[in-house]
Amino acid sequence: MSASAATKTVLISGATGDTGRAAVRESLALGMNVRALVHSIDDRSNALAELGADIVVGDLLDINTVRPAMEGVDAAYLVWPVQPNLIHATVNFAQAAKEAGVRTVINLSQRSANRESTSDSCRDTFIAEEVLNWSGLDVIHLRPTYFLEWLLYPWQLPFLQQGILRMPVGKGTHSPIAADDQGRAIAALLLNPEEHIGTTIPLSGPVEMDHEQMAAELSEALGREIVFQDLPVEEYVESITEMGVPPYIVQHLGGAMVDYQNGRMSGADNNVEKLTGRRSMTVGEFARAHADLLNGTSA
């Protein structure tokens, strides 16, 4: 039987990131005591404190800053951005959790976790899952498909503002999901993980689609024509390199886009709804919520 929310303390890493912020907010809404692990005190961490989170400063690459954050924690959420050192961070997180007696770790993996991928990030994500499986901790892996927030990234947004959805994906499909919906699922699992221990849970948006269909839904939501532009992976990689995208992300996308074309991100599920009682948002709903930014009309 799970502890009541009021007596449960959870640690959320990456607390100022997309899924971390949402998980903090949703965990607080469920009545849990939330410890938010951040890199530094700033406006973003102050906003979490105002919601009621206990802010702790640490770095997953320094175990001696992570270990104190784990003290008295019942369940912990692990997330690492698409950047080097995922395996190092995962090992530190697992060791600190074991030392502190944390029972459960919710791990944000990725749908494209793949031992055979040419993407370093996809391979590292697969190995990080295995490390947690070896650890003896109670672990739940989440494998979300591509985030809807991808539409807002600096190498995507300028093209969308010009009416172009530009991705080297061919006829590949996925069910894009918002970080807010992932946050609701993460909070639900932090509160009641028991029946999901040892499982890997895909997380999807409500509709699987190709990018032609996504462009059509964006057009309807934004009230202007968005055209899908496919291009070779090599050309895409070269262009985002010129835009200043970090090399690790460029290398990841070079492999992940090939995986995408080969169906690695396909499929749909209603796991968010099963976990939280409410379905995840659609592409159109997300676009309408961010219309000012996507249309380039925000101040």
C-alpha positions in Angstrom: 0.0 0.0 0.0 1.4 3.4 -1.0 2.1 6.1 1.5 -0.4 8.9 1.6 0.6 11.9 -0.5 1.1 14.1 2.6 3.7 11.8 4.1 5.6 11.1 0.8 8.8 13.0 -0.1 9.9 12.9 -3.7 13.1 14.3 -5.4 12.8 15.7 -8.9 16.0 16.2 -10.8 16.2 18.6 -13.8 13.6 20.6 -12.0 13.8 23.7 -14.1 13.7 21.7 -17.4 10.6 20.9 -19.5 9.5 17.7 -17.8 11.0 18.6 -14.4 9.0 21.8 -14.0 5.8 20.0 -14.9 6.6 17.1 -12.6 7.2 19.5 -9.7 4.0 21.3 -10.3 1.9 18.2 -10.7 3.5 16.4 -7.7 2.7 19.4 -5.5 -0.8 19.4 -6.8 -1.1 15.8 -5.7 -0.1 16.8 -2.2 3.4 15.4 -2.0 6.4 17.0 -0.4 8.6 17.9 -3.4 12.4 18.4 -3.3 13.5 20.1 -6.6 17.1 19.5 -7.6 18.5 22.5 -9.6 21.9 23.7 -10.9 21.6 27.1 -9.4 19.3 29.6 -7.7 17.6 31.8 -10.3 14.2 33.0 -11.4 13.2 29.5 -12.6 14.1 27.9 -9.2 12.5 30.8 -7.3 9.3 30.1 -9.3 9.3 26.5 -8.1 9.9 27.6 -4.5 6.9 29.9 -4.7 4.8 26.9 -5.7 6.0 25.1 -2.5 9.0 23.1 -3.6 12.0 22.6 -1.4 15.0 23.8 -3.6 18.3 21.9 -3.4 21.3 22.8 -5.5 23.3 20.0 -7.0 24.9 18.4 -10.1 24.3 14.8 -11.1 28.0 14.6 -12.2 29.0 15.3 -8.5 27.7 12.5 -6.3 28.5 14.4 -3.1 25.9 17.0 -4.1 23.3 14.4 -5.1 23.6 12.2 -2.0 22.4 14.8 0.5 19.4 15.6 -1.8 18.3 12.0 -1.5 18.0 12.0 2.3 14.5 11.1 3.5 13.2 10.6 -0.1 10.7 7.9 -1.0 10.9 8.1 -4.8 13.1 10.1 -7.2 12.8 11.2 -10.8 15.9 11.0 -13.0 16.2 13.1 -16.2 19.2 14.1 -18.2 19.2 16.3 -21.3 20.5 15.3 -24.7 24.1 16.0 -23.8 27.2 14.0 -22.8 27.7 12.1 -19.5 24.3 10.4 -19.2 25.8 7.2 -18.0 28.0 9.0 -15.4 24.9 10.9 -14.2 22.9 7.7 -14.0 25.5 5.8 -12.0 25.8 8.7 -9.5 22.0 9.0 -9.2 21.6 5.2 -8.6 24.5 5.1 -6.1 23.2 8.1 -4.1 19.7 6.6 -4.1 21.0 3.2 -2.8 23.1 5.0 -0.1 20.1 7.0 1.1 17.6 4.1 1.0 15.4 5.6 -1.7 13.1 2.9 -2.8 12.0 3.9 -6.3 13.5 5.7 -9.3 11.4 6.9 -12.2 13.8 7.2 -15.2 13.0 9.3 -18.2 14.5 7.4 -21.1 13.6 7.9 -24.7 11.6 6.0 -27.3 14.6 5.7 -29.4 16.8 4.0 -26.8 18.7 1.6 -29.0 21.8 -0.5 -28.5 22.5 -0.5 -32.3 21.8 3.1 -33.1 24.5 5.3 -34.6 23.3 8.1 -32.2 25.5 8.2 -29.2 22.6 9.5 -27.1 20.3 6.6 -28.2 23.0 4.0 -27.3 23.8 5.7 -24.0 20.1 5.8 -23.1 19.9 2.1 -23.6 23.0 1.5 -21.4 21.6 3.9 -18.7 18.5 1.8 -18.5 20.5 -1.3 -18.1 22.6 0.3 -15.3 19.5 1.1 -13.4 18.2 -2.4 -13.9 21.5 -3.8 -12.4 21.3 -1.4 -9.5 18.7 -3.4 -7.5 16.6 -0.3 -7.1 12.9 -0.4 -7.9 12.9 1.2 -11.3 10.3 2.4 -13.8 11.5 3.5 -17.3 9.5 6.0 -19.3 10.0 6.1 -23.0 8.4 9.2 -24.4 8.3 9.9 -28.1 9.4 13.3 -29.5 8.2 16.2 -27.4 5.8 18.8 -28.8 8.2 21.3 -27.3 10.5 20.4 -30.3 8.4 22.8 -32.3 9.7 25.6 -30.1 13.4 24.8 -30.3 15.6 27.4 -31.9 16.5 25.3 -34.9 12.9 24.6 -35.6 10.9 27.7 -34.6 12.2 30.2 -37.2 11.2 27.8 -40.0 7.7 27.3 -38.5 7.3 31.1 -38.2 7.9 31.2 -42.0 5.4 28.4 -42.6 7.7 25.4 -42.9 7.8 22.2 -40.8 11.3 21.1 -41.8 12.5 17.6 -40.7 14.4 14.8 -42.4 11.8 12.1 -41.5 10.4 10.8 -44.8 7.2 8.9 -44.2 8.1 8.0 -40.6 5.4 8.5 -37.9 5.1 9.2 -34.2 2.6 10.5 -31.6 4.1 13.8 -30.4 3.7 14.4 -26.6 3.8 17.6 -24.5 6.1 17.9 -21.5 3.2 18.9 -19.3 1.5 15.6 -20.0 4.6 13.7 -19.1 4.8 15.7 -15.9 1.3 14.4 -14.9 2.4 10.8 -15.6 5.6 11.2 -13.7 3.8 12.7 -10.7 1.2 9.9 -10.7 4.0 7.3 -10.8 6.0 9.0 -8.0 2.9 8.8 -5.8 1.8 5.3 -6.7 4.7 3.3 -8.3 4.0 -0.1 -6.9 2.2 -1.9 -9.7 4.6 -0.5 -12.3 7.9 -1.4 -10.8 10.2 -3.2 -13.3 8.2 -2.0 -16.3 9.0 0.2 -19.3 6.1 2.5 -20.1 5.8 4.2 -23.5 4.4 7.8 -23.4 2.6 9.2 -26.4 0.4 11.9 -27.6 -3.2 10.9 -28.6 -2.7 10.6 -32.3 0.0 8.9 -34.4 0.8 10.9 -37.6 3.4 11.6 -40.2 4.7 15.1 -40.7 2.3 15.9 -43.6 -0.5 15.3 -41.1 1.3 17.3 -38.5 1.7 20.2 -40.9 -2.0 20.1 -41.7 -3.0 20.1 -38.0 -0.6 23.0 -37.3 -2.1 24.9 -40.3 -5.6 24.6 -38.9 -4.6 25.5 -35.4 -2.5 28.5 -36.3 -4.8 29.8 -39.1 -2.1 29.9 -41.8 -0.5 27.3 -44.1 2.3 25.2 -42.7 4.1 23.1 -45.4 6.1 20.0 -44.5 9.6 20.0 -46.0 11.5 16.7 -46.1 15.2 16.8 -46.7 18.2 14.4 -46.6 19.6 13.7 -43.1 23.0 14.9 -44.1 21.7 18.2 -45.4 19.7 18.7 -42.2 22.7 17.9 -40.0 24.9 20.4 -41.9 22.3 23.1 -41.6 21.7 22.8 -37.8 25.5 22.7 -37.4 25.7 26.0 -39.1 22.9 27.3 -36.8 25.1 26.6 -33.8 23.3 23.5 -32.4 25.7 21.7 -30.0 27.8 18.9 -31.6 26.3 16.2 -29.3 22.8 17.0 -30.4 23.8 17.2 -34.0 25.4 13.8 -33.8 22.3 12.4 -32.0 19.9 13.7 -34.6 22.1 12.4 -37.4 21.5 8.9 -36.1 18.0 9.4 -34.6 16.5 10.7 -37.8 17.6 7.5 -39.6 16.1 5.5 -36.7 12.9 7.6 -37.1 12.6 6.9 -40.8 12.9 3.2 -39.9 10.0 3.2 -37.6 11.8 3.5 -34.2 9.5 6.2 -32.9 6.2 4.8 -34.3 3.3 3.6 -32.3 0.7 5.2 -30.1 -0.7 4.5 -26.6 -3.0 6.0 -24.0 -0.7 5.4 -21.0 -0.9 9.1 -19.9 -4.7 8.8 -19.7 -4.5 5.4 -17.9 -2.1 6.9 -15.3 -3.7 10.2 -14.8 -7.4 10.0 -15.9 -6.9 12.6 -18.6 -5.6 12.2 -22.2 -2.5 14.0 -23.4 -2.9 17.1 -25.6 -3.0 17.1 -29.4 -0.7 18.9 -31.8 -3.4 21.4 -32.4 -4.1 22.1 -28.7 -0.4 22.6 -28.1 -0.1 24.9 -31.1 -3.0 27.0 -30.0 -1.5 27.3 -26.5 1.7 28.6 -28.1 0.3 30.4 -31.1 1.9 33.8 -30.3 5.4 32.2 -30.3 4.7 29.9 -33.3 3.3 32.8 -35.3 6.1 35.1 -34.3 3.6 37.6 -32.8 4.7 37.4 -29.1 6.3 40.5 -27.6 
